Amino acid sequence: MVKGLTRLTNKERMNPRTEMISQLHNFSALGDTTKLFALLSHSSSLINETAENGWSALMYSARNGHFDAVKMLLEKGCDKSLVNKSKQTALDIAKFWGHKHIVNLLTHLKGGPKPYFLLNAEEEHENYFNSTFLDRKSEKRTDNNWLKLKQMQANSVYVLFSNLCPLVTLIGEKNGSQDPEIKLCRLQQEDVKEYLSKPDDISLIFLGVEKQLKSNLYSAENNKVFEEHEDGLLAWFALNGENIAPDQFESKYEGCYFLQPPMPAFLQLTHTEAGILAQARSVLAWHNRYKFCPTCGGGTIIEEGGYKRTCLKEECPSLRGVHNTSYPRVDPVVIMLVIHPDGKQCLLGRQKRFPAGMFSCLAGFVEPGETIEDAVRREVQEESGVKVGHVQYVSCQPWPMPSSLMIGCLAVAISTGISVDKIEIEDARWFTREQVVDVMIKGNQKSLIVPPRQAIAYQLIKHWIGMNANL
């Protein structure tokens, strides 16, 4: 059933006004602008009428991502400031369900509609660690001259790691901000030249360039055309060393420190900087673990901007043909929300290391020669004893601890009996939709705690309750 559709009792059907309000809400939930227009043309006074849960027509349209219906309702005078019984406005609802085009419309009413192909396309999930403002410029990784020039360029940005922990600082704390941000310290060549002069003691990688050009073809300062090497691209690098003290950088970033331990500390970064961290730490962690050639055991050197390690032994087989051992590895992990056959419950498990009361989606590594679907079925049965049939991919998330790709899926159970293995997890339970909604929407954590919203597990649970919830 589409979100927002309601069933009327016989008594309610006898009340014409109540029936028209129900029709208004149903047409809004369906995004049927033709019927909406016809209904409001002769019953405009209904525009801001709400259902028992306090939901207005605008909220139902915003909930289901119907841009044209939202636009029409606003033009007809729908009040976007109304709140439902959960204290949510239509804007709050659109934000929760990730309908960016609706959010933009409700935030900037004067803005025009987005192109039709953006409105009709299914929205891509933007998980934490996914977003970045850098263009990786992979074609530049083999251009050693360009890389060396960029490494020496005064305005190139360096992100520093000590034992794989990034150097960060609090932004806004000195100004008394109630919500200061933790951001990566953006060092320059002068700040790290001591480490660059000792390449054997560090791992240095090229991250990419800022997608927005830092400069045009002309310098604003002297109106001079750039030299060939001054291409206006602002390059980012990351370097990792051992036991680096933050003290020497405090002249530039007062109170800077190395962010640790990885979890949950890394979840404090802003969304886009978390993406940079994921890229940088995953590659640096690979260098930390693969200093020797996995083919012959010989020594290796870093090449291609940090995206390849080459064996120093001329006779090594890894120097002939393509060998994946020479490139950074990514470990595929399936993470799945298992849905009960009745569709009204989901299976969550907990590990011993979880905080008290926390349950999450089941997860496990994909084995060689195994499909994603088969990995989901095997892991669920191994950990919980539940058998799974249909598997559906939802979205994925890089996870830089040290370098996994979390492949998020929904899986439909074909059995319901739970038998926990007690090795991977210590408990697994079926939770009702009401229990999950209670914690995710209402914030009630008395009986259940779910992972933070930065984790793909949270997004999978949210995706499920959105498939058929009264929201």
N, C-alpha and C positions, 0 to 999 in steps of 0.2 A: 504493500500500500504506500502511495506517495505521502511524504511527510505533510501533515496538516489536514489530511482528509478526515472528516468526522462523520459519525453515524448519528442520526437523529432518532429520538424516541417518537412513538406515535403522537404523544402529547405535544412534543415540540413541532411536529409537522403541521399541527393544527394552527400554529402561530405563524402567520405569513412573514412577519418581520424576522423572527428567529430563523426561519428557513432561508430567507434572503441573506442574512448574515453568514449562515453556514455556507451558502453558495459562494459568497464573496471570498470567504477564506479558502474554500476548495479550489476556486478558479485561480486564486493567487498562488496557492501551493503548486498547482499544475502549470502555472505560467501561461494560462489561456487568456491572452490579451483581448481577443475578439469578444469573448463572453464577459470579461471584466468591463470592457468599454460599454457594452450594451447594458449591463446591470447598473453601472454607475451613472449612465446617461439619464436614467429615470429615477434613481435612488441614491443620489449623491450624498445624502445625509448619513449613509451607512459607512462612509469611508474610514472612520476611526473606531468603529465598533470592535470590541474585543471578545475573544472566547473566554471560557471559564478559567483557563490558565493565564489569561491576560495577554494572549497573543493577538496582534493585529494582522490585517491583510499584508501590510508591508513586511512584517516579521516573517510570515510564511514564504513570501516571494524571496526575501533575502536569504532565508534558510536553505532554499533549494536552488539558489544561484540564477534566478530568472531576471536577467538584466532589464529586458523590455517591460516586464510587468512592474518591476520596482520603479522604473522611469515613469511609467504611466501613472502609478499610484501617487508618486511625488507630484507630478503635474496636476493631478486631480485634487491635491491638497492633503494627502496623508501626512499625519504628524510623525516625523522621524524621531521625536524626543520621547514618545511613549515608552513605558517600561512594562515588562511582564511580571509575573509573580516571582520570577527568579532574579528580578532587578536588572534585566537585560534589555537594551535597546536593539533596534534592527541592525544598527552598526556593530554592536557587540556580537550579535549572532553571526553576521557575515564574516567578521574577523575570526570567530571560533572555527567556522567551517571552511575558512581559507578561500572565500570567493573574492579575489582581489578586485575584480571589475566592479562588484557591488560595493565593496569598501570605498573604492575611489569615487564612485557616484555619490554615495551617502556623505562622504567627507567633503567633496568638492562638487557641489550641485551644478556649478556653471560649466564643468568639464563636459566635453562631448562624449558620445558613446565610443567604445572601442571597436576595432574592425570585427566584422562578423566571424572571421575564422578564429579569433581569440575568444569570442563569446561562446562559440559552439564547441570548441575543443575541450576535452577533458583536462582539468587542471593538473599540472604536474606537482607531485609532492615535493616540498622543500624541507628536507630534514636537516637537523643540526649537523654540522661538519660538511654539508654539501655545497654551501654558497661561498663564493670568493669573487673579488673584484680584479683578479689577475688573469691575464691571458698567458698560458704556459709557454707559448712560443717554442714548441718542441723543435721546430726547424732550425732554431739558433743553437741547439745544444751541441752540434758538431762544428760550430764556427768558433774555434778557439780564440781567434783574434778579437772577434766581437765580444766574447765573454770576458777576456782579459781587460779590454777597454772599459766595459761596464763595471767590472770589479774595481777599477781605479777611479771611476767617475765619482765626483764629490757628492752628488745627490742620490746615488744609488742607495737602496734601503737594505739594511742587514738585520735579520732576526736572529738573536743569539740564544743558544741552548747550552745548558750545562748539565751533563749527564741526562740529556733528552728532556730537560725541563726548561720551558721558555722564560726569557726575561720579560717581566711585565711591570706595569705601574698602574696606580689608581688615578683615573681621570675624573676631576670634579670634586675630589675630596677637600682640597684646599679652599674651594669656593663655597663649602658648606652644603653641597648637593646632597639631598636625601637618598639619592640612588646613584652613587658614583660607579663608573664603568671600569672594568679591568681590561686593559688593552696591551697589546704587544708593544714593547719598546722598539722604536724604529731608529736603529743606529745607522751611522754613515761610515764610509771607508776610514775616515780619520779615527773613529772610535774603536775600530777592530783591527787596525793595521798591524798591531803586535801579534795577533793570532794569524793573520794572513801571511805573515813573514815566516811562519812555522807550519807549512802545509802538512808535515808528517804527524803533527799533534792534533789536527782537527779534521773534521769532515765538512766540506763546503759544497753546497748544491745551489743551482739556479732555480728559482721558483717561477719566474715569468716576469711580465711587465704589466703595469697598470693599464687596464682596458681603455681608460680615457687618457689620451696623450697629454703629457705634462706641459708640452709647449707646441706651438705651431712651427712652421718653417722659419719664422723670424723671431729673433730674441727680442723680448719686450724691453730689455735694458738698453741694448745698443743698436737695435734695428739691423743686425747683421745676419746674413744667411749662415746657418749652421754648417760646420764642416761635416764631411761624410760620416765620421764616427759619432757626431753629435746629432743623432737622429730624432731627438725629442722623446725617446722611449725611456720611461723610468723603470729601471730593473730592480727586482727584489732577489735577495739571496738569503740563505739560512746556513748557519754554521754551528757545529756542536763540538764542544771540548769537554775536558774532565775537570771537575772541581773548580770551576771559575767562580770567583767572588764577585758579587754585584757592586761592591763598594766603589770601584773605579768609574762606574757609570752614573753615580748619584749626582754628579755635577750637572748632568743633562736631564736626568729623571730622578728627582728627589723621592726617596723611599721605594726605589725599584727593588724587585726581588724575583727569584726564580720560582715559578708557580709549581707547587707540588703538594701532595702526591697527585699523580695523573687524574685519578677519580676520587671524589667528584670535582676536584679543583678546575679541570679543563672546561667544565660546563659553565664556568662563570664568564667566559669570553663572549664578546659580541658575536652575532650570527656569522658575519662575513669573515671576521678574524679567526673564528673557529675553523673555517674552511682552509685558511692558510696554514693554521696549526696542523690540521689533519694531513695536508700534503707534505709539509716540512718534516714533521715528526716521523711519519711513516717511512720516508726515504732515509732519514738520518738513522732510524732504528735499524734499517736493513744494513746500512754501512757498519753499524756497531756489531752486528751479528755475523757478517760475511766478509771479514777481513782477509780470509784465505780462500783460494779457489776451491769450490765444492767439487770440481772435476778431478783435480790432481793434488790438491793440498798446497800448491805453491802460493807465493805472495801475489797480491793484486794491486792495481792502481785505479784511482777514480778517473773516469772519463765521461764525456758527453754531458757536461754540466751537472754531474752527480747521478746520472741515470744509467750508468753502466760501470761495472768493475771488470777490468781486463787482466787476465793472468799474465805474469811476467815470464813464464816459461814458454819458449818458442815452440816446443814440441807438444804443448797441451792441446788436446782435442777440442777444447772450448774455443780455440782461436779459428777453427774451421767450421764454416756454416753458422747457423743461428742456434745459440744455446740459451735457453731461458734462465739458466743458472747465472748468467752474466747480468741480468736485469733485476730491478727491484721486484719482490714478490708481493702478491696480494692473496690473502687467505679467505676464500669464500665461506661464509657462515649463513646458514638458514636460521631465521627467527620467525616463529609462526604463532598466530593466534588461532587456536583450535576451537571451532564452533560446535556446540552440542547438536545432535540431529534435530532437536525441536527448534533450533534457531534462537532460543531465548537465553542460552547460557554460554559461557566461554570457559576454557580451561587455562588456568594460570598455575605456575609453580614457583617455589622459592628455594634458593640456595642458602646454605648455612651462613654465608658471608653477608646476606642481605640484612638491612635494618629490620628490627622487630616489626611484624605486621605486613611487610612488603611482599607482594607476589608479582610476577612478571610473565611474559611470554616464554615458552620453551625455545631453546636454541641449541645449535650444534654445528660442527664443521662438516662441510661437504667432503666426502671421500673420493679418491681417484676413481674415474670411470662411473660416476654416479650423477644422475640428473638432479636438478633442484627438487622436483616433485618426490623422487625416491628418497632423497636426503630428509625431506620433511617427514615423510611417512616413517622412515627408520628411526629418526631421532625421537619423534613423539612416542612411538611404541617402546623404545628402549627406556626412556625416562619415566613414562607414566603408565605404560601398558595399554593405552588407548590406541585403537586402530583408526587410520585416516583414509578417506577416499579421495574426493576432489580437492585439488590444491590450486590456489589462484595467487599469482604474483601481484603485489600492491606497490611497493617502492623499495628503494635500497638506501643505505647510509654507510659512508666510510667510517671506520672506527679505528683511530690511530693508537691502539693499545695491544700490540704494536702496529699491526697493519692488516686489518680485516675489512671485508666488505660484507655488511649485514644485509642479507637478501630477505626482505619482509614479505610474508605470505599469509593468506587466510587458508585454513584447512578445515574441511568438514569431517567430523568424526562419524564412524560407522559402528562404533561400540562406545559404551559409556563407563564401563568398570575401570577403576583406577588401581594400579599396582605400582607404587613408586619404587625405583631401584635403590634408593638411599645412598647411592654413590655420587651421581650427578646432581640430584636434588634431594631435599629432605621432606618435601611435601608438595602435593598438587591437589587442586580442588576445582570443582565447577562453581562458577560465580554467576548469579543472575544478572540480567541487563540492568535491573533496578539497583543492585549493589554497585555495579560499575558506574552507572550514571550518578549515583549518590556521591561517590568520591571524586569523579572527574568534573562534574558540572557544579555540584553543590559544595564541594570541598570537605565533605564529611569523611574523616580518616579514622574513625573509631574502629571499624571492623576490617578495613582494608586500606593498604597503601600501595599505590602503583608507582612505577618509575617516573622520573622527572620528564617534563615535556620535551627535553632535548633528546631523549632516547627514542629510537624507532619503535620500541615496544609500546610506549605511550601513544604514538601516532597510529599504530595498528589497532589498538583498543578503541581509540577515538574514531577511526575509520569504521569499525564494526558497529559501534553504537549509533553512528550516523546513517547506517544503511536502513534502519527501520526504527527510529526513535521518535518520541514525541518531543522534538526539540525544534 
